[in-house]
Amino acid sequence: MAVRIRLTRLGRKKKPFYRIIVTDSQSPRDGKFLDILGTYDPLQDPAAITINNEKLQDWLGKGALPTTTVKSLLKKSAVAAG
């Protein structure tokens, strides 16, 4: 079971809002997840990114891999992405 840190979409049509979650790599985008690490709101100017650093470091230490999109969000929010 490969664990990934990725986005899940919330919000309504044309108004996206995302959660940064930890999930099995084979589960669907909006399916079951293991933990919520933060949120991403692309509609705010600048885009709002909130991340729980303790949970993030814990999951990275356990071997969870961030997707490329999440990795770029972590760089924008100035969080070490391991």
N, CA, C and O of each residue as an XYZ file, in Angstrom:
328
protein
N       0.843     -1.182      0.000
C       0.000      0.000      0.000
C       0.889      1.248      0.000
O       1.567      1.536      0.987
N       0.880      1.970     -1.097
C       1.638      3.219     -1.200
C       0.763      4.369     -0.709
O      -0.380      4.522     -1.141
N       1.301      5.157      0.180
C       0.543      6.275      0.750
C       0.998      7.565      0.088
O       2.194      7.831     -0.025
N       0.023      8.370     -0.351
C       0.308      9.621     -1.042
C      -0.326     10.794     -0.306
O      -1.350     10.643      0.360
N       0.285     11.944     -0.432
C      -0.289     13.204      0.062
C      -0.785     13.923     -1.176
O       0.008     14.290     -2.043
N      -2.104     14.129     -1.268
C      -2.666     14.728     -2.467
C      -3.885     15.584     -2.156
O      -4.278     15.723     -0.997
N      -4.475     16.154     -3.192
C      -5.624     17.038     -3.029
C      -6.925     16.282     -3.255
O      -6.984     15.358     -4.066
N      -7.965     16.681     -2.533
C      -9.318     16.229     -2.802
C     -10.169     17.472     -2.991
O     -10.008     18.455     -2.267
N     -11.077     17.434     -3.964
C     -11.829     18.623     -4.334
C     -13.121     18.734     -3.541
O     -13.867     17.766     -3.390
N     -13.365     19.933     -3.043
C     -14.616     20.279     -2.381
C     -15.161     21.521     -3.085
O     -14.626     21.934     -4.113
N     -16.199     22.104     -2.551
C     -16.761     23.304     -3.166
C     -17.796     22.938     -4.198
O     -18.176     21.775     -4.338
N     -18.250     23.949     -4.924
C     -19.269     23.692     -5.936
C     -18.717     24.012     -7.320
O     -17.540     24.336     -7.474
N     -19.571     23.917     -8.304
C     -19.187     24.154     -9.689
C     -18.602     25.550     -9.856
O     -19.203     26.537     -9.432
N     -17.429     25.626    -10.475
C     -16.695     26.878    -10.721
C     -16.173     27.558     -9.455
O     -15.657     28.672     -9.540
N     -16.287     26.932     -8.295
C     -15.804     27.479     -7.020
C     -15.019     26.387     -6.280
O     -15.488     25.888     -5.257
N     -13.851     26.015     -6.770
C     -13.124     24.900     -6.155
C     -12.519     25.274     -4.801
O     -12.140     26.419     -4.557
N     -12.444     24.278     -3.945
C     -11.786     24.361     -2.646
C     -11.202     22.979     -2.413
O     -11.883     21.978     -2.631
N      -9.963     22.909     -1.978
C      -9.290     21.619     -1.853
C      -8.832     21.358     -0.428
O      -8.496     22.281      0.314
N      -8.825     20.079     -0.060
C      -8.192     19.622      1.169
C      -6.909     18.906      0.789
O      -6.856     18.209     -0.225
N      -5.885     19.077      1.594
C      -4.645     18.326      1.421
C      -4.771     17.118      2.344
O      -4.840     17.264      3.564
N      -4.801     15.925      1.753
C      -5.088     14.712      2.520
C      -3.989     13.671      2.333
O      -3.149     13.773      1.440
N      -4.025     12.668      3.206
C      -3.158     11.494      3.096
C      -4.073     10.323      2.759
O      -5.062     10.080      3.452
N      -3.741      9.599      1.692
C      -4.595      8.505      1.250
C      -3.784      7.414      0.566
O      -2.621      7.613      0.216
N      -4.411      6.262      0.382
C      -3.822      5.193     -0.402
C      -3.762      5.656     -1.856
O      -4.691      6.309     -2.332
N      -2.700      5.333     -2.556
C      -2.510      5.833     -3.918
C      -3.565      5.314     -4.895
O      -3.776      5.925     -5.943
N      -4.230      4.206     -4.578
C      -5.206      3.636     -5.504
C      -6.640      4.050     -5.195
O      -7.548      3.679     -5.939
N      -6.873      4.801     -4.129
C      -8.238      5.216     -3.819
C      -8.648      6.370     -4.734
O      -7.788      7.103     -5.221
N      -9.961      6.543     -4.974
C     -10.415      7.629     -5.848
C     -10.109      9.006     -5.281
O      -9.860      9.149     -4.084
N     -10.128     10.025     -6.144
C      -9.768     11.385     -5.734
C     -10.576     11.859     -4.542
O     -10.011     12.409     -3.596
N     -11.885     11.660     -4.564
C     -12.746     12.122     -3.483
C     -13.215     10.976     -2.589
O     -14.255     11.079     -1.939
N     -12.451      9.888     -2.557
C     -12.822      8.715     -1.772
C     -12.283      8.767     -0.346
O     -12.037      9.839      0.206
N     -12.107      7.582      0.235
C     -11.620      7.479      1.608
C     -10.220      8.054      1.746
O      -9.422      8.016      0.809
N      -9.933      8.588      2.934
C      -8.598      9.109      3.202
C      -8.219      8.784      4.635
O      -9.075      8.441      5.450
N      -6.935      8.895      4.937
C      -6.424      8.550      6.259
C      -6.378      9.752      7.199
O      -6.663      9.618      8.389
N      -6.020     10.927      6.673
C      -5.846     12.107      7.518
C      -5.958     13.378      6.676
O      -5.667     13.370      5.480
N      -6.380     14.464      7.312
C      -6.437     15.769      6.668
C      -5.259     16.592      7.184
O      -5.092     16.768      8.391
N      -4.444     17.095      6.252
C      -3.266     17.873      6.625
C      -3.483     19.373      6.513
O      -2.819     20.142      7.206
N      -4.394     19.801      5.658
C      -4.611     21.235      5.484
C      -5.589     21.520      4.376
O      -6.304     20.631      3.913
N      -5.617     22.795      3.944
C      -6.534     23.223      2.897
C      -5.808     24.102      1.888
O      -4.732     24.638      2.153
N      -6.435     24.232      0.722
C      -5.917     25.085     -0.347
C      -7.114     25.758     -1.015
O      -8.005     25.084     -1.531
N      -7.129     27.089     -1.001
C      -8.200     27.862     -1.630
C      -7.606     28.704     -2.750
O      -7.035     29.763     -2.490
N      -7.733     28.241     -4.013
C      -7.116     28.957     -5.128
C      -7.840     30.236     -5.519
O      -7.288     31.035     -6.275
N      -9.051     30.459     -5.034
C      -9.826     31.627     -5.441
C      -9.451     32.899     -4.695
O      -9.773     33.995     -5.154
N      -8.784     32.778     -3.565
C      -8.354     33.971     -2.848
C      -7.135     34.565     -3.546
O      -6.419     33.872     -4.269
N      -6.910     35.856     -3.320
C      -5.770     36.518     -3.952
C      -4.861     37.098     -2.890
O      -5.234     38.116     -2.306
N      -3.699     36.537     -2.588
C      -3.108     35.323     -3.151
C      -3.787     34.062     -2.615
O      -4.516     34.113     -1.625
N      -3.543     32.941     -3.275
C      -4.158     31.674     -2.891
C      -3.820     31.332     -1.444
O      -2.674     31.467     -1.018
N      -4.831     30.885     -0.688
C      -4.656     30.575      0.729
C      -4.285     29.106      0.899
O      -5.010     28.217      0.453
N      -3.149     28.863      1.548
C      -2.681     27.505      1.818
C      -2.448     27.391      3.320
O      -1.641     28.131      3.882
N      -3.151     26.466      3.970
C      -2.928     26.213      5.395
C      -2.539     24.750      5.554
O      -3.185     23.862      4.997
N      -1.480     24.506      6.318
C      -0.962     23.151      6.500
C      -0.578     22.947      7.957
O       0.042     23.818      8.568
N      -0.947     21.793      8.515
C      -0.528     21.407      9.853
C       0.861     20.772      9.723
O       0.986     19.626      9.292
N       1.896     21.520     10.097
C       3.281     21.065      9.895
C       3.620     19.814     10.689
O       4.382     18.974     10.212
N       3.068     19.671     11.893
C       3.371     18.487     12.699
C       2.862     17.217     12.018
O       3.581     16.222     11.935
N       1.624     17.256     11.533
C       1.065     16.096     10.840
C       1.825     15.820      9.546
O       2.089     14.667      9.204
N       2.172     16.885      8.834
C       2.903     16.724      7.577
C       4.235     16.023      7.818
O       4.553     15.054      7.129
N       5.010     16.491      8.773
C       6.310     15.885      9.056
C       6.155     14.444      9.541
O       6.985     13.592      9.225
N       5.099     14.168     10.305
C       4.838     12.813     10.777
C       4.593     11.873      9.600
O       5.172     10.788      9.545
N       3.736     12.279      8.653
C       3.426     11.433      7.505
C       4.613     11.298      6.551
O       4.830     10.230      5.978
N       5.377     12.368      6.379
C       6.578     12.262      5.542
C       7.582     11.308      6.169
O       8.266     10.565      5.465
N       7.669     11.331      7.504
C       8.549     10.406      8.214
C       8.112      8.960      8.076
O       8.939      8.050      8.121
N       6.807      8.744      7.907
C       6.283      7.386      7.729
C       6.410      6.908      6.289
O       6.124      5.746      5.998
N       6.836      7.790      5.381
C       7.066      7.373      4.001
C       6.021      7.818      3.004
O       6.043      7.361      1.861
N       5.106      8.691      3.390
C       4.105      9.194      2.448
C       4.769     10.120      1.440
O       5.612     10.937      1.809
N       4.395      9.999      0.179
C       4.986     10.810     -0.878
C       3.978     11.840     -1.380
O       2.844     11.481     -1.697
N       4.366     13.115     -1.460
C       3.452     14.122     -2.003
C       3.410     14.060     -3.531
O       4.403     13.728     -4.178
N       2.246     14.384     -4.093
C       2.134     14.489     -5.546
C       2.866     15.743     -5.995
O       3.259     16.564     -5.166
N       3.051     15.897     -7.295
C       3.763     17.072     -7.799
C       3.019     18.358     -7.483
O       3.643     19.376     -7.185
N       1.693     18.327     -7.545
C       0.901     19.518     -7.227
C       1.056     19.899     -5.765
O       1.255     21.071     -5.442
N       0.966     18.918     -4.883
C       1.114     19.192     -3.452
C       2.533     19.650     -3.147
O       2.735     20.523     -2.303
N       3.509     19.074     -3.821
C       4.897     19.481     -3.602
C       5.092     20.956     -3.963
O       5.787     21.682     -3.253
N       4.478     21.401     -5.069
C       4.595     22.808     -5.446
C       3.851     23.706     -4.465
O       4.301     24.820     -4.196
N       2.717     23.247     -3.923
C       1.996     24.022     -2.911
C       2.825     24.148     -1.630
O       2.825     25.198     -0.987
N       3.525     23.079     -1.265
C       4.363     23.127     -0.068
C       5.512     24.102     -0.252
O       5.893     24.798      0.690
N       6.074     24.160     -1.469
C       7.125     25.136     -1.735
C       6.597     26.559     -1.655
O       7.269     27.444     -1.125
N       5.396     26.785     -2.181
C       4.796     28.126     -2.131
C       4.505     28.566     -0.705
O       4.621     29.747     -0.379
N       4.128     27.619      0.141
C       3.816     27.960      1.521
C       5.043     27.916      2.414
O       4.924     28.097      3.626
N       6.222     27.679      1.847
C       7.506     27.670      2.555
C       7.577     26.590      3.629
O       8.070     26.831      4.730
N       7.083     25.399      3.302
C       7.160     24.250      4.200
C       8.135     23.254      3.584
O       8.104     23.022      2.375
N       8.997     22.666      4.406
C       9.951     21.674      3.910
C       9.205     20.441      3.446
O       8.475     19.834      4.229
N       9.371     20.056      2.188
C       8.635     18.932      1.605
C       9.426     17.631      1.591
O       9.059     16.700      0.873
N      10.482     17.548      2.352
C      11.226     16.318      2.483
C      11.866     15.815      1.259
O      12.518     14.772      1.287
